[in-house]
Amino acid sequence: MTRATGECACGKVKLEVDVPVFWAWHDHSEKTRRAQGCAYATYVGVWKSKLRVVKGAKSIAAHEDKKHKTVRSFCGICGTPLMYERGHSPKMINLPRALFSGRVGREPRYHLAVDAAPEWAYRMEPLVPLKGYPGVMWDRRKRKPKDEALEDFLTRSP
């Protein structure tokens, strides 16, 4: 059996899954954005029976949202998000793809809640290198005049 190993930022928790994982996707929902602290998160879904905590089980903390029937687990040492469980899918568990440095057998080809993506999220605008800052890219599009930008902001629906 082929396996993929993932770990939190501090290395106290290590997970292992059988590959290929069941599926992979990008989640743009507000709940995920807030839980992960980013524009969207990429997850892999696996059967719970295919997941093993190989190190640091005692370091895993969890937050249960009883209203939405979800549980989000994270490393109690460094705070790295580790697992996302949904009540409507009790035999599956979702893991942030970024935990795994190697291949997991599925590419993320699905996007959930794209309509919930924030307006500040990167949308494949052309980027150019920022002079004097190796590895930094920036969006060099011409900015709207202040009056037009203010009008857009004031008339935009939340």
C-alpha positions as CSV (number, residue, x, y, z in Angstrom):
1,M,0.0,0.0,0.0
2,T,1.3,3.4,-1.0
3,R,1.1,6.1,1.7
4,A,1.5,9.9,2.0
5,T,2.8,11.5,5.2
6,G,1.8,15.0,6.3
7,E,2.7,17.1,9.3
8,C,2.0,20.3,11.1
9,A,4.3,23.3,11.0
10,C,6.1,22.4,14.2
11,G,6.4,18.7,13.4
12,K,4.7,17.5,16.6
13,V,1.8,15.9,14.7
14,K,2.3,13.5,11.8
15,L,-0.5,12.0,9.8
16,E,-0.4,9.2,7.2
17,V,-3.0,8.4,4.5
18,D,-3.3,5.6,2.0
19,V,-3.1,6.9,-1.6
20,P,-4.8,7.7,-3.8
21,V,-7.0,9.9,-1.6
22,F,-10.7,9.9,-2.5
23,W,-10.8,13.4,-3.9
24,A,-9.2,16.9,-3.7
25,W,-10.8,20.4,-4.0
26,H,-10.4,24.1,-3.3
27,D,-12.9,25.5,-0.7
28,H,-13.6,29.2,-1.0
29,S,-16.3,29.3,1.7
30,E,-16.3,31.9,4.4
31,K,-16.1,29.3,7.2
32,T,-13.0,27.7,5.6
33,R,-11.4,31.1,4.9
34,R,-11.7,32.1,8.5
35,A,-10.6,28.7,9.9
36,Q,-7.6,28.6,7.6
37,G,-6.8,32.3,7.6
38,C,-6.5,32.5,3.8
39,A,-8.5,33.3,0.6
40,Y,-9.3,29.6,0.2
41,A,-8.0,26.2,1.3
42,T,-7.2,23.1,-0.7
43,Y,-8.4,19.9,1.0
44,V,-8.0,16.2,0.3
45,G,-10.8,13.9,1.4
46,V,-10.1,10.4,2.7
47,W,-12.0,7.6,4.3
48,K,-11.4,7.8,8.1
49,S,-10.3,4.2,8.0
50,K,-7.4,5.3,5.6
51,L,-6.1,8.0,8.0
52,R,-3.6,7.3,10.8
53,V,-2.1,9.7,13.3
54,V,1.5,8.3,13.5
55,K,2.8,10.9,16.0
56,G,1.4,13.5,18.4
57,A,-2.2,12.4,18.9
58,K,-2.1,14.0,22.4
59,S,-1.1,17.3,20.8
60,I,-4.3,17.5,18.6
61,A,-7.0,19.9,19.8
62,A,-10.5,20.3,18.3
63,H,-13.3,22.8,17.9
64,E,-16.8,21.4,17.5
65,D,-19.5,23.6,15.8
66,K,-22.7,21.8,17.0
67,K,-24.9,24.1,14.9
68,H,-23.2,23.2,11.6
69,K,-22.2,19.6,12.8
70,T,-18.5,20.1,12.0
71,V,-15.3,19.5,13.9
72,R,-12.1,21.2,13.0
73,S,-8.9,19.8,14.6
74,F,-5.6,21.5,14.8
75,C,-2.2,21.1,16.4
76,G,-2.4,22.4,20.0
77,I,1.3,23.4,19.9
78,C,1.6,25.5,16.7
79,G,-2.1,25.9,15.6
80,T,-1.8,24.2,12.2
81,P,-5.2,23.1,10.9
82,L,-5.2,19.3,10.6
83,M,-8.6,17.8,10.0
84,Y,-12.1,18.9,9.1
85,E,-15.1,16.6,9.7
86,R,-18.6,17.1,8.6
87,G,-21.7,15.6,10.2
88,H,-23.3,14.7,6.9
89,S,-20.3,12.6,5.9
90,P,-19.4,10.6,9.0
91,K,-17.0,8.1,7.3
92,M,-14.9,10.8,5.5
93,I,-12.4,13.3,6.8
94,N,-10.9,16.3,5.1
95,L,-7.2,17.2,5.4
96,P,-5.5,20.4,4.3
97,R,-3.5,19.4,1.2
98,A,-0.6,21.6,2.3
99,L,0.2,19.2,5.2
100,F,1.6,16.8,2.6
101,S,4.9,17.5,0.8
102,G,4.5,14.6,-1.5
103,R,1.9,13.4,-3.9
104,V,-1.5,12.2,-2.7
105,G,-2.8,10.6,-5.9
106,R,-5.4,13.3,-6.8
107,E,-5.2,16.8,-8.1
108,P,-7.6,19.4,-6.9
109,R,-10.0,19.9,-9.8
110,Y,-13.1,21.1,-7.9
111,H,-13.9,24.5,-6.5
112,L,-16.6,24.8,-3.8
113,A,-18.3,28.1,-2.9
114,V,-16.5,30.2,-5.6
115,D,-19.3,32.7,-5.2
116,A,-18.1,33.3,-1.6
117,A,-14.6,34.1,-2.6
118,P,-13.5,37.5,-1.3
119,E,-13.0,40.4,-3.8
120,W,-9.3,40.7,-2.6
121,A,-8.5,37.1,-3.6
122,Y,-6.0,36.6,-6.4
123,R,-7.8,35.9,-9.7
124,M,-5.0,35.1,-12.1
125,E,-4.1,38.7,-12.9
126,P,-0.8,39.0,-14.7
127,L,2.1,39.5,-12.3
128,V,5.6,40.9,-12.9
129,P,8.7,40.7,-10.8
130,L,9.1,43.5,-8.2
131,K,12.5,45.2,-8.9
132,G,14.9,44.8,-6.0
133,Y,12.9,42.0,-4.3
134,P,13.8,38.6,-5.6
135,G,10.9,36.2,-5.6
136,V,8.3,38.9,-5.1
137,M,5.7,39.4,-7.9
138,W,3.2,42.2,-8.1
139,D,0.1,43.2,-10.0
140,R,1.1,46.2,-12.1
141,R,-2.3,47.1,-13.6
142,K,-3.2,50.7,-13.7
143,R,-5.2,51.8,-10.8
144,K,-8.6,53.4,-11.1
145,P,-8.9,57.1,-10.4
146,K,-9.8,57.8,-6.8
147,D,-13.3,59.0,-7.6
148,E,-14.1,55.8,-9.6
149,A,-12.6,53.5,-7.0
150,L,-14.6,55.2,-4.2
151,E,-17.8,54.8,-6.3
152,D,-17.1,51.1,-6.9
153,F,-16.5,50.6,-3.1
154,L,-19.7,52.5,-2.1
155,T,-22.0,50.7,-4.6
156,R,-20.6,47.2,-4.2
157,S,-23.0,44.8,-2.5
158,P,-21.6,42.8,0.4
